[in-house]
Amino acid sequence: MISDESEVTIKVNAAKETVSITYDGQVFRKLDETNTITVKKASSVTNLIVPKSKNYYSLIREKLGWGISQC
């Protein structure tokens, strides 16, 4: 756990390997050794609308394919 006031910086060390990042569930970028990734709390707040038919656990189950037959 880290504080919501923290800032996390990741320096890519990929001289011999391919490194990529996916964020917001859809944006894909290839990275190289010149890239640095910084993650921190946003300065703005967003209110999300969640349908009553969906909840956190059903959404995770759907996204991860849990309970779906693999036959």
PDB file of N, CA, C and O in Angstrom, chain B, residues numbered from 101:
ATOM      1  N   MET B 101       0.827  -1.175   0.000  1.00  0.00           N
ATOM      2  CA  MET B 101       0.000   0.000   0.000  1.00  0.00           C
ATOM      3  C   MET B 101       0.873   1.240   0.000  1.00  0.00           C
ATOM      4  O   MET B 101       1.922   1.292   0.643  1.00  0.00           O
ATOM      5  N   ILE B 102       0.418   2.220  -0.728  1.00  0.00           N
ATOM      6  CA  ILE B 102       1.100   3.515  -0.715  1.00  0.00           C
ATOM      7  C   ILE B 102       0.047   4.595  -0.505  1.00  0.00           C
ATOM      8  O   ILE B 102      -1.133   4.391  -0.791  1.00  0.00           O
ATOM      9  N   SER B 103       0.471   5.707  -0.020  1.00  0.00           N
ATOM     10  CA  SER B 103      -0.418   6.833   0.226  1.00  0.00           C
ATOM     11  C   SER B 103      -0.939   7.396  -1.095  1.00  0.00           C
ATOM     12  O   SER B 103      -0.263   7.311  -2.120  1.00  0.00           O
ATOM     13  N   ASP B 104      -2.147   7.972  -1.067  1.00  0.00           N
ATOM     14  CA  ASP B 104      -2.674   8.597  -2.284  1.00  0.00           C
ATOM     15  C   ASP B 104      -1.931   9.888  -2.619  1.00  0.00           C
ATOM     16  O   ASP B 104      -2.176  10.496  -3.661  1.00  0.00           O
ATOM     17  N   GLU B 105      -1.044  10.297  -1.753  1.00  0.00           N
ATOM     18  CA  GLU B 105      -0.207  11.469  -2.020  1.00  0.00           C
ATOM     19  C   GLU B 105       1.140  11.073  -2.643  1.00  0.00           C
ATOM     20  O   GLU B 105       1.928  11.936  -3.029  1.00  0.00           O
ATOM     21  N   SER B 106       1.394   9.766  -2.738  1.00  0.00           N
ATOM     22  CA  SER B 106       2.671   9.283  -3.268  1.00  0.00           C
ATOM     23  C   SER B 106       2.738   9.422  -4.783  1.00  0.00           C
ATOM     24  O   SER B 106       1.720   9.522  -5.467  1.00  0.00           O
ATOM     25  N   GLU B 107       3.952   9.426  -5.276  1.00  0.00           N
ATOM     26  CA  GLU B 107       4.214   9.425  -6.707  1.00  0.00           C
ATOM     27  C   GLU B 107       5.194   8.280  -6.965  1.00  0.00           C
ATOM     28  O   GLU B 107       6.254   8.214  -6.342  1.00  0.00           O
ATOM     29  N   VAL B 108       4.837   7.384  -7.880  1.00  0.00           N
ATOM     30  CA  VAL B 108       5.667   6.222  -8.186  1.00  0.00           C
ATOM     31  C   VAL B 108       6.300   6.435  -9.558  1.00  0.00           C
ATOM     32  O   VAL B 108       5.599   6.711 -10.531  1.00  0.00           O
ATOM     33  N   THR B 109       7.618   6.308  -9.637  1.00  0.00           N
ATOM     34  CA  THR B 109       8.327   6.463 -10.901  1.00  0.00           C
ATOM     35  C   THR B 109       9.014   5.145 -11.244  1.00  0.00           C
ATOM     36  O   THR B 109       9.692   4.541 -10.413  1.00  0.00           O
ATOM     37  N   ILE B 110       8.820   4.717 -12.490  1.00  0.00           N
ATOM     38  CA  ILE B 110       9.416   3.470 -12.972  1.00  0.00           C
ATOM     39  C   ILE B 110      10.323   3.823 -14.149  1.00  0.00           C
ATOM     40  O   ILE B 110       9.882   4.428 -15.126  1.00  0.00           O
ATOM     41  N   LYS B 111      11.573   3.445 -14.045  1.00  0.00           N
ATOM     42  CA  LYS B 111      12.518   3.685 -15.136  1.00  0.00           C
ATOM     43  C   LYS B 111      12.684   2.394 -15.920  1.00  0.00           C
ATOM     44  O   LYS B 111      12.986   1.345 -15.352  1.00  0.00           O
ATOM     45  N   VAL B 112      12.487   2.479 -17.214  1.00  0.00           N
ATOM     46  CA  VAL B 112      12.586   1.304 -18.079  1.00  0.00           C
ATOM     47  C   VAL B 112      14.055   0.968 -18.310  1.00  0.00           C
ATOM     48  O   VAL B 112      14.852   1.837 -18.664  1.00  0.00           O
ATOM     49  N   ASN B 113      14.404  -0.303 -18.106  1.00  0.00           N
ATOM     50  CA  ASN B 113      15.752  -0.794 -18.352  1.00  0.00           C
ATOM     51  C   ASN B 113      15.615  -1.932 -19.358  1.00  0.00           C
ATOM     52  O   ASN B 113      15.577  -3.103 -18.983  1.00  0.00           O
ATOM     53  N   ALA B 114      15.541  -1.578 -20.633  1.00  0.00           N
ATOM     54  CA  ALA B 114      15.177  -2.559 -21.652  1.00  0.00           C
ATOM     55  C   ALA B 114      16.159  -2.588 -22.810  1.00  0.00           C
ATOM     56  O   ALA B 114      15.744  -2.634 -23.968  1.00  0.00           O
ATOM     57  N   ALA B 115      17.419  -2.564 -22.526  1.00  0.00           N
ATOM     58  CA  ALA B 115      18.402  -2.535 -23.604  1.00  0.00           C
ATOM     59  C   ALA B 115      18.330  -3.776 -24.486  1.00  0.00           C
ATOM     60  O   ALA B 115      18.584  -3.692 -25.688  1.00  0.00           O
ATOM     61  N   LYS B 116      17.985  -4.936 -23.902  1.00  0.00           N
ATOM     62  CA  LYS B 116      17.996  -6.184 -24.664  1.00  0.00           C
ATOM     63  C   LYS B 116      16.618  -6.829 -24.789  1.00  0.00           C
ATOM     64  O   LYS B 116      16.490  -7.866 -25.440  1.00  0.00           O
ATOM     65  N   GLU B 117      15.598  -6.251 -24.190  1.00  0.00           N
ATOM     66  CA  GLU B 117      14.272  -6.863 -24.203  1.00  0.00           C
ATOM     67  C   GLU B 117      13.230  -5.878 -24.700  1.00  0.00           C
ATOM     68  O   GLU B 117      13.434  -4.665 -24.666  1.00  0.00           O
ATOM     69  N   THR B 118      12.111  -6.416 -25.161  1.00  0.00           N
ATOM     70  CA  THR B 118      10.985  -5.587 -25.565  1.00  0.00           C
ATOM     71  C   THR B 118      10.105  -5.345 -24.350  1.00  0.00           C
ATOM     72  O   THR B 118       9.733  -6.288 -23.651  1.00  0.00           O
ATOM     73  N   VAL B 119       9.774  -4.099 -24.099  1.00  0.00           N
ATOM     74  CA  VAL B 119       8.923  -3.735 -22.970  1.00  0.00           C
ATOM     75  C   VAL B 119       7.756  -2.939 -23.512  1.00  0.00           C
ATOM     76  O   VAL B 119       7.918  -2.091 -24.389  1.00  0.00           O
ATOM     77  N   SER B 120       6.576  -3.221 -22.982  1.00  0.00           N
ATOM     78  CA  SER B 120       5.388  -2.465 -23.395  1.00  0.00           C
ATOM     79  C   SER B 120       4.509  -2.206 -22.184  1.00  0.00           C
ATOM     80  O   SER B 120       4.655  -2.845 -21.143  1.00  0.00           O
ATOM     81  N   ILE B 121       3.603  -1.266 -22.336  1.00  0.00           N
ATOM     82  CA  ILE B 121       2.671  -0.916 -21.271  1.00  0.00           C
ATOM     83  C   ILE B 121       1.272  -0.776 -21.878  1.00  0.00           C
ATOM     84  O   ILE B 121       1.106  -0.278 -22.991  1.00  0.00           O
ATOM     85  N   THR B 122       0.286  -1.222 -21.128  1.00  0.00           N
ATOM     86  CA  THR B 122      -1.115  -1.005 -21.488  1.00  0.00           C
ATOM     87  C   THR B 122      -1.749  -0.257 -20.333  1.00  0.00           C
ATOM     88  O   THR B 122      -1.631  -0.678 -19.182  1.00  0.00           O
ATOM     89  N   TYR B 123      -2.415   0.841 -20.622  1.00  0.00           N
ATOM     90  CA  TYR B 123      -3.080   1.606 -19.568  1.00  0.00           C
ATOM     91  C   TYR B 123      -4.474   1.992 -20.014  1.00  0.00           C
ATOM     92  O   TYR B 123      -4.776   2.021 -21.207  1.00  0.00           O
ATOM     93  N   ASP B 124      -5.306   2.284 -19.056  1.00  0.00           N
ATOM     94  CA  ASP B 124      -6.723   2.549 -19.297  1.00  0.00           C
ATOM     95  C   ASP B 124      -7.389   1.375 -19.997  1.00  0.00           C
ATOM     96  O   ASP B 124      -8.428   1.537 -20.637  1.00  0.00           O
ATOM     97  N   GLY B 125      -6.794   0.194 -19.878  1.00  0.00           N
ATOM     98  CA  GLY B 125      -7.384  -1.005 -20.436  1.00  0.00           C
ATOM     99  C   GLY B 125      -7.353  -1.102 -21.945  1.00  0.00           C
ATOM    100  O   GLY B 125      -7.861  -2.077 -22.499  1.00  0.00           O
ATOM    101  N   GLN B 126      -6.783  -0.139 -22.628  1.00  0.00           N
ATOM    102  CA  GLN B 126      -6.821  -0.203 -24.078  1.00  0.00           C
ATOM    103  C   GLN B 126      -5.650   0.459 -24.793  1.00  0.00           C
ATOM    104  O   GLN B 126      -5.386   0.123 -25.947  1.00  0.00           O
ATOM    105  N   VAL B 127      -4.951   1.369 -24.170  1.00  0.00           N
ATOM    106  CA  VAL B 127      -3.854   2.072 -24.838  1.00  0.00           C
ATOM    107  C   VAL B 127      -2.578   1.250 -24.683  1.00  0.00           C
ATOM    108  O   VAL B 127      -2.160   0.956 -23.563  1.00  0.00           O
ATOM    109  N   PHE B 128      -1.962   0.881 -25.796  1.00  0.00           N
ATOM    110  CA  PHE B 128      -0.763   0.044 -25.805  1.00  0.00           C
ATOM    111  C   PHE B 128       0.399   0.850 -26.369  1.00  0.00           C
ATOM    112  O   PHE B 128       0.275   1.477 -27.421  1.00  0.00           O
ATOM    113  N   ARG B 129       1.519   0.832 -25.672  1.00  0.00           N
ATOM    114  CA  ARG B 129       2.706   1.545 -26.134  1.00  0.00           C
ATOM    115  C   ARG B 129       3.944   0.678 -25.916  1.00  0.00           C
ATOM    116  O   ARG B 129       4.079   0.018 -24.886  1.00  0.00           O
ATOM    117  N   LYS B 130       4.841   0.689 -26.894  1.00  0.00           N
ATOM    118  CA  LYS B 130       6.150   0.057 -26.718  1.00  0.00           C
ATOM    119  C   LYS B 130       7.064   1.078 -26.049  1.00  0.00           C
ATOM    120  O   LYS B 130       6.996   2.275 -26.330  1.00  0.00           O
ATOM    121  N   LEU B 131       7.913   0.582 -25.165  1.00  0.00           N
ATOM    122  CA  LEU B 131       8.821   1.455 -24.418  1.00  0.00           C
ATOM    123  C   LEU B 131      10.264   1.081 -24.723  1.00  0.00           C
ATOM    124  O   LEU B 131      10.559  -0.045 -25.125  1.00  0.00           O
ATOM    125  N   ASP B 132      11.147   2.032 -24.525  1.00  0.00           N
ATOM    126  CA  ASP B 132      12.579   1.749 -24.627  1.00  0.00           C
ATOM    127  C   ASP B 132      13.291   2.312 -23.407  1.00  0.00           C
ATOM    128  O   ASP B 132      12.656   2.866 -22.510  1.00  0.00           O
ATOM    129  N   GLU B 133      14.602   2.169 -23.377  1.00  0.00           N
ATOM    130  CA  GLU B 133      15.364   2.560 -22.180  1.00  0.00           C
ATOM    131  C   GLU B 133      15.360   4.055 -21.898  1.00  0.00           C
ATOM    132  O   GLU B 133      15.836   4.476 -20.844  1.00  0.00           O
ATOM    133  N   THR B 134      14.837   4.867 -22.807  1.00  0.00           N
ATOM    134  CA  THR B 134      14.761   6.307 -22.549  1.00  0.00           C
ATOM    135  C   THR B 134      13.463   6.694 -21.832  1.00  0.00           C
ATOM    136  O   THR B 134      13.309   7.839 -21.408  1.00  0.00           O
ATOM    137  N   ASN B 135      12.523   5.739 -21.693  1.00  0.00           N
ATOM    138  CA  ASN B 135      11.224   6.050 -21.097  1.00  0.00           C
ATOM    139  C   ASN B 135      11.229   5.948 -19.582  1.00  0.00           C
ATOM    140  O   ASN B 135      11.892   5.086 -19.005  1.00  0.00           O
ATOM    141  N   THR B 136      10.490   6.829 -18.954  1.00  0.00           N
ATOM    142  CA  THR B 136      10.219   6.790 -17.521  1.00  0.00           C
ATOM    143  C   THR B 136       8.710   6.926 -17.348  1.00  0.00           C
ATOM    144  O   THR B 136       8.082   7.770 -17.988  1.00  0.00           O
ATOM    145  N   ILE B 137       8.133   6.100 -16.488  1.00  0.00           N
ATOM    146  CA  ILE B 137       6.698   6.122 -16.237  1.00  0.00           C
ATOM    147  C   ILE B 137       6.472   6.662 -14.833  1.00  0.00           C
ATOM    148  O   ILE B 137       7.070   6.172 -13.875  1.00  0.00           O
ATOM    149  N   THR B 138       5.617   7.659 -14.705  1.00  0.00           N
ATOM    150  CA  THR B 138       5.276   8.219 -13.401  1.00  0.00           C
ATOM    151  C   THR B 138       3.781   8.065 -13.182  1.00  0.00           C
ATOM    152  O   THR B 138       2.974   8.422 -14.041  1.00  0.00           O
ATOM    153  N   VAL B 139       3.420   7.527 -12.016  1.00  0.00           N
ATOM    154  CA  VAL B 139       2.016   7.319 -11.660  1.00  0.00           C
ATOM    155  C   VAL B 139       1.732   8.112 -10.402  1.00  0.00           C
ATOM    156  O   VAL B 139       2.451   8.000  -9.409  1.00  0.00           O
ATOM    157  N   LYS B 140       0.664   8.927 -10.448  1.00  0.00           N
ATOM    158  CA  LYS B 140       0.278   9.707  -9.275  1.00  0.00           C
ATOM    159  C   LYS B 140      -1.228   9.951  -9.318  1.00  0.00           C
ATOM    160  O   LYS B 140      -1.884   9.720 -10.334  1.00  0.00           O
ATOM    161  N   LYS B 141      -1.743  10.413  -8.219  1.00  0.00           N
ATOM    162  CA  LYS B 141      -3.164  10.718  -8.106  1.00  0.00           C
ATOM    163  C   LYS B 141      -3.512  11.879  -9.038  1.00  0.00           C
ATOM    164  O   LYS B 141      -2.778  12.864  -9.120  1.00  0.00           O
ATOM    165  N   ALA B 142      -4.628  11.751  -9.728  1.00  0.00           N
ATOM    166  CA  ALA B 142      -5.067  12.807 -10.641  1.00  0.00           C
ATOM    167  C   ALA B 142      -5.503  14.039  -9.845  1.00  0.00           C
ATOM    168  O   ALA B 142      -5.923  13.936  -8.693  1.00  0.00           O
ATOM    169  N   SER B 143      -5.396  15.181 -10.474  1.00  0.00           N
ATOM    170  CA  SER B 143      -5.798  16.421  -9.805  1.00  0.00           C
ATOM    171  C   SER B 143      -7.308  16.649  -9.914  1.00  0.00           C
ATOM    172  O   SER B 143      -7.857  17.493  -9.205  1.00  0.00           O
ATOM    173  N   SER B 144      -7.977  15.911 -10.786  1.00  0.00           N
ATOM    174  CA  SER B 144      -9.426  16.067 -10.944  1.00  0.00           C
ATOM    175  C   SER B 144     -10.155  14.799 -10.487  1.00  0.00           C
ATOM    176  O   SER B 144      -9.555  13.729 -10.384  1.00  0.00           O
ATOM    177  N   VAL B 145     -11.431  14.935 -10.221  1.00  0.00           N
ATOM    178  CA  VAL B 145     -12.271  13.827  -9.776  1.00  0.00           C
ATOM    179  C   VAL B 145     -13.269  13.511 -10.878  1.00  0.00           C
ATOM    180  O   VAL B 145     -13.813  14.413 -11.515  1.00  0.00           O
ATOM    181  N   THR B 146     -13.502  12.225 -11.096  1.00  0.00           N
ATOM    182  CA  THR B 146     -14.484  11.796 -12.084  1.00  0.00           C
ATOM    183  C   THR B 146     -15.535  10.944 -11.401  1.00  0.00           C
ATOM    184  O   THR B 146     -15.200  10.007 -10.676  1.00  0.00           O
ATOM    185  N   ASN B 147     -16.781  11.255 -11.621  1.00  0.00           N
ATOM    186  CA  ASN B 147     -17.873  10.444 -11.104  1.00  0.00           C
ATOM    187  C   ASN B 147     -18.297   9.463 -12.180  1.00  0.00           C
ATOM    188  O   ASN B 147     -18.548   9.851 -13.321  1.00  0.00           O
ATOM    189  N   LEU B 148     -18.377   8.194 -11.816  1.00  0.00           N
ATOM    190  CA  LEU B 148     -18.744   7.161 -12.767  1.00  0.00           C
ATOM    191  C   LEU B 148     -20.188   6.736 -12.548  1.00  0.00           C
ATOM    192  O   LEU B 148     -20.665   6.676 -11.415  1.00  0.00           O
ATOM    193  N   ILE B 149     -20.863   6.448 -13.623  1.00  0.00           N
ATOM    194  CA  ILE B 149     -22.224   5.920 -13.552  1.00  0.00           C
ATOM    195  C   ILE B 149     -22.133   4.414 -13.735  1.00  0.00           C
ATOM    196  O   ILE B 149     -21.604   3.935 -14.737  1.00  0.00           O
ATOM    197  N   VAL B 150     -22.652   3.667 -12.760  1.00  0.00           N
ATOM    198  CA  VAL B 150     -22.596   2.210 -12.810  1.00  0.00           C
ATOM    199  C   VAL B 150     -24.025   1.677 -12.823  1.00  0.00           C
ATOM    200  O   VAL B 150     -24.790   1.940 -11.895  1.00  0.00           O
ATOM    201  N   PRO B 151     -24.396   0.930 -13.867  1.00  0.00           N
ATOM    202  CA  PRO B 151     -25.740   0.365 -13.913  1.00  0.00           C
ATOM    203  C   PRO B 151     -25.975  -0.585 -12.736  1.00  0.00           C
ATOM    204  O   PRO B 151     -25.046  -1.264 -12.299  1.00  0.00           O
ATOM    205  N   LYS B 152     -27.192  -0.641 -12.225  1.00  0.00           N
ATOM    206  CA  LYS B 152     -27.497  -1.524 -11.096  1.00  0.00           C
ATOM    207  C   LYS B 152     -27.302  -2.993 -11.460  1.00  0.00           C
ATOM    208  O   LYS B 152     -27.092  -3.831 -10.582  1.00  0.00           O
ATOM    209  N   SER B 153     -27.371  -3.305 -12.751  1.00  0.00           N
ATOM    210  CA  SER B 153     -27.198  -4.696 -13.183  1.00  0.00           C
ATOM    211  C   SER B 153     -25.735  -5.134 -13.140  1.00  0.00           C
ATOM    212  O   SER B 153     -25.449  -6.322 -13.289  1.00  0.00           O
ATOM    213  N   LYS B 154     -24.813  -4.209 -12.942  1.00  0.00           N
ATOM    214  CA  LYS B 154     -23.380  -4.524 -12.874  1.00  0.00           C
ATOM    215  C   LYS B 154     -22.858  -4.184 -11.487  1.00  0.00           C
ATOM    216  O   LYS B 154     -23.281  -3.204 -10.874  1.00  0.00           O
ATOM    217  N   ASN B 155     -21.944  -4.998 -11.004  1.00  0.00           N
ATOM    218  CA  ASN B 155     -21.220  -4.649  -9.797  1.00  0.00           C
ATOM    219  C   ASN B 155     -19.751  -5.015 -10.001  1.00  0.00           C
ATOM    220  O   ASN B 155     -19.395  -5.623 -11.010  1.00  0.00           O
ATOM    221  N   TYR B 156     -18.934  -4.658  -9.082  1.00  0.00           N
ATOM    222  CA  TYR B 156     -17.490  -4.859  -9.221  1.00  0.00           C
ATOM    223  C   TYR B 156     -17.158  -6.319  -9.527  1.00  0.00           C
ATOM    224  O   TYR B 156     -16.373  -6.602 -10.432  1.00  0.00           O
ATOM    225  N   TYR B 157     -17.757  -7.246  -8.770  1.00  0.00           N
ATOM    226  CA  TYR B 157     -17.413  -8.652  -8.925  1.00  0.00           C
ATOM    227  C   TYR B 157     -17.908  -9.228 -10.246  1.00  0.00           C
ATOM    228  O   TYR B 157     -17.203 -10.024 -10.866  1.00  0.00           O
ATOM    229  N   SER B 158     -19.091  -8.848 -10.688  1.00  0.00           N
ATOM    230  CA  SER B 158     -19.568  -9.348 -11.983  1.00  0.00           C
ATOM    231  C   SER B 158     -18.728  -8.767 -13.119  1.00  0.00           C
ATOM    232  O   SER B 158     -18.478  -9.447 -14.115  1.00  0.00           O
ATOM    233  N   LEU B 159     -18.294  -7.528 -12.978  1.00  0.00           N
ATOM    234  CA  LEU B 159     -17.445  -6.917 -13.995  1.00  0.00           C
ATOM    235  C   LEU B 159     -16.095  -7.636 -14.082  1.00  0.00           C
ATOM    236  O   LEU B 159     -15.626  -7.938 -15.179  1.00  0.00           O
ATOM    237  N   ILE B 160     -15.471  -7.910 -12.936  1.00  0.00           N
ATOM    238  CA  ILE B 160     -14.190  -8.629 -12.917  1.00  0.00           C
ATOM    239  C   ILE B 160     -14.365 -10.029 -13.484  1.00  0.00           C
ATOM    240  O   ILE B 160     -13.543 -10.487 -14.278  1.00  0.00           O
ATOM    241  N   ARG B 161     -15.440 -10.717 -13.080  1.00  0.00           N
ATOM    242  CA  ARG B 161     -15.706 -12.062 -13.586  1.00  0.00           C
ATOM    243  C   ARG B 161     -15.840 -12.047 -15.112  1.00  0.00           C
ATOM    244  O   ARG B 161     -15.319 -12.931 -15.793  1.00  0.00           O
ATOM    245  N   GLU B 162     -16.534 -11.048 -15.640  1.00  0.00           N
ATOM    246  CA  GLU B 162     -16.713 -10.918 -17.078  1.00  0.00           C
ATOM    247  C   GLU B 162     -15.385 -10.624 -17.789  1.00  0.00           C
ATOM    248  O   GLU B 162     -15.060 -11.246 -18.800  1.00  0.00           O
ATOM    249  N   LYS B 163     -14.623  -9.664 -17.243  1.00  0.00           N
ATOM    250  CA  LYS B 163     -13.359  -9.266 -17.875  1.00  0.00           C
ATOM    251  C   LYS B 163     -12.338 -10.399 -17.874  1.00  0.00           C
ATOM    252  O   LYS B 163     -11.590 -10.567 -18.837  1.00  0.00           O
ATOM    253  N   LEU B 164     -12.307 -11.181 -16.786  1.00  0.00           N
ATOM    254  CA  LEU B 164     -11.322 -12.251 -16.666  1.00  0.00           C
ATOM    255  C   LEU B 164     -11.811 -13.586 -17.210  1.00  0.00           C
ATOM    256  O   LEU B 164     -11.058 -14.558 -17.263  1.00  0.00           O
ATOM    257  N   GLY B 165     -13.091 -13.625 -17.617  1.00  0.00           N
ATOM    258  CA  GLY B 165     -13.627 -14.854 -18.187  1.00  0.00           C
ATOM    259  C   GLY B 165     -13.874 -15.940 -17.169  1.00  0.00           C
ATOM    260  O   GLY B 165     -13.931 -17.115 -17.532  1.00  0.00           O
ATOM    261  N   TRP B 166     -14.026 -15.581 -15.880  1.00  0.00           N
ATOM    262  CA  TRP B 166     -14.289 -16.572 -14.846  1.00  0.00           C
ATOM    263  C   TRP B 166     -15.696 -17.120 -15.009  1.00  0.00           C
ATOM    264  O   TRP B 166     -16.629 -16.365 -15.283  1.00  0.00           O
ATOM    265  N   GLY B 167     -15.855 -18.421 -14.843  1.00  0.00           N
ATOM    266  CA  GLY B 167     -17.177 -19.045 -14.917  1.00  0.00           C
ATOM    267  C   GLY B 167     -17.652 -19.296 -16.333  1.00  0.00           C
ATOM    268  O   GLY B 167     -18.799 -19.689 -16.547  1.00  0.00           O
ATOM    269  N   ILE B 168     -16.776 -19.070 -17.303  1.00  0.00           N
ATOM    270  CA  ILE B 168     -17.129 -19.311 -18.693  1.00  0.00           C
ATOM    271  C   ILE B 168     -16.469 -20.606 -19.135  1.00  0.00           C
ATOM    272  O   ILE B 168     -15.263 -20.783 -18.963  1.00  0.00           O
ATOM    273  N   SER B 169     -17.247 -21.501 -19.695  1.00  0.00           N
ATOM    274  CA  SER B 169     -16.730 -22.770 -20.150  1.00  0.00           C
ATOM    275  C   SER B 169     -15.701 -22.572 -21.252  1.00  0.00           C
ATOM    276  O   SER B 169     -15.926 -21.799 -22.184  1.00  0.00           O
ATOM    277  N   GLN B 170     -14.579 -23.265 -21.149  1.00  0.00           N
ATOM    278  CA  GLN B 170     -13.504 -23.147 -22.130  1.00  0.00           C
ATOM    279  C   GLN B 170     -13.563 -24.259 -23.182  1.00  0.00           C
ATOM    280  O   GLN B 170     -12.601 -24.446 -23.926  1.00  0.00           O
ATOM    281  N   CYS B 171     -14.657 -24.989 -23.256  1.00  0.00           N
ATOM    282  CA  CYS B 171     -14.790 -26.109 -24.205  1.00  0.00           C
ATOM    283  C   CYS B 171     -14.940 -25.650 -25.617  1.00  0.00           C
ATOM    284  O   CYS B 171     -15.062 -26.473 -26.524  1.00  0.00           O
TER     285      CYS B 171
END
